[in-house]
């Protein structure tokens, strides 16, 4: 039924197959390590960009949020009418608003530079012409 194979040829074939399996395993391990390092690099870049954006958003919301402390509440009490609450915003000076504008422009410029830097790193890593 089955062809007869000499024990010598079977052991040689077994050794050859074992060597091929080891070569494939080394190749696969190398590719997995490359993928791990690439994922770590992309993850680090994403964390840096996310932190820059989150910091910009927090600073932006800090300077532009309308705090309830800044609103004056005026209650008009009249026995014939229901209670009316009128809220008025406190006017901020032109100096404070211009300083806020300059700070926002500065923070946005820093965030833009960080994002451009991260994109350049990603482009450099994905360039097929680059040698690793």
N, C-alpha and C positions, 0 to 999 in steps of 0.2 A: 504494500500500500504506500508507505512513505519511502522516499529514496533513502538509501543507506548513506550516512555521512560518517566519515572517519572521525574518531575522537580528537585527532590532531587538528583537523580543519575546524571542528566545532569550537575548540578552545581558542584557536587563532581568531575566528570570527567573533567570539565572545569578547576577547581582548580589544579587537578593533571597534566593536560596537560600544564598549565601555569608554574607550578613548574619545569616540565621536560624541557620546553623551556628555562627557566632561567638557569638551570644547563647546557644545551647545549651552551647557550650564554656565560656563564662564561668559559667553556672549550675552546670554539673557541677564545674568547678574550685572554686567556692565551697563546694559541698556536700562535696567531698573534703577541703578545708581544714578545714571544720567537723568532719568525722569525725576527722581527724588530731588536732585540738586536744582533742576530747572523749576520744579514746583516750589521749592523753598525760596528760590530767588524771586519768582513771581509773587509768592505770598508776602514776602518782605516788602516788595515794591508796592503791593496793594495796601498793606498796612500803613506804609509811609504816606501814600496818597490819601487814604481814608483819614488818617490822623490830621493831615494838613487841612483837608476839607472840613472835618469835624471842628478843628480849632478855629478855622475861619468862620464857620457857622456860629459857634459859641460866642466869639468876639462880636460878630455882626449882631446876633440877637441881644447881646449885652448892651450894645450901644443903641439899638433901635427899638428895644421893647418898651411898650408903654406900661410903666409900673403903676399899680393902683395908688401908690404913695404920691405920685405926681398929680393925681386928679383931685380937684376940689369938688366936694359934694355940697350941693346947696339944696336944702329941703324947703319947699314952699308949703306952708301949712295954712290951709283955708278950711274952715268947718264945712263949707258948702261943696267943696271939691275933694276928690281923692288926693292922696299924697303924691306929689310930683317930685321926682328926683332929677336934678339937672346936673350933669357932670361937665366940667370945663377943664380942658387941658391947660396945664401951666405952660406959658410961653418960655422957650429956652432962648438964650441969647445967641446972636449970630456967631460969636466967638466959639461957643461950645459946639454948635452945629458944624462949623467949619473944621474944628479940631477932629470931630467925629468923622467927617468926610475924609480928611487926610489920613487918619488912622485906618479907615476902611480901605482906602486906595493902597496904602502900604501893605496891609495884610493880604489883600487880593493879589498884589504883585508877587509877594513871597509864595503864595499858594500856586500861582501860575507857573513860577519858576520851578517849584518842586514837581508839579505835574509834568512839565516839559522834560525835566531831568529823568523822571521815571519812564516816560514814553521813549526817550532816547535810549535808555538802558534796555527796555523791552525790544526796541527795534534792533539794537546791536546784538542782542542775544538770539533773535530770530533770523538774522541775516545769514543766508546760506553761504555767502562768500567768506564769512569770518572763519578763522581756523581755531579749533579748540584744542 
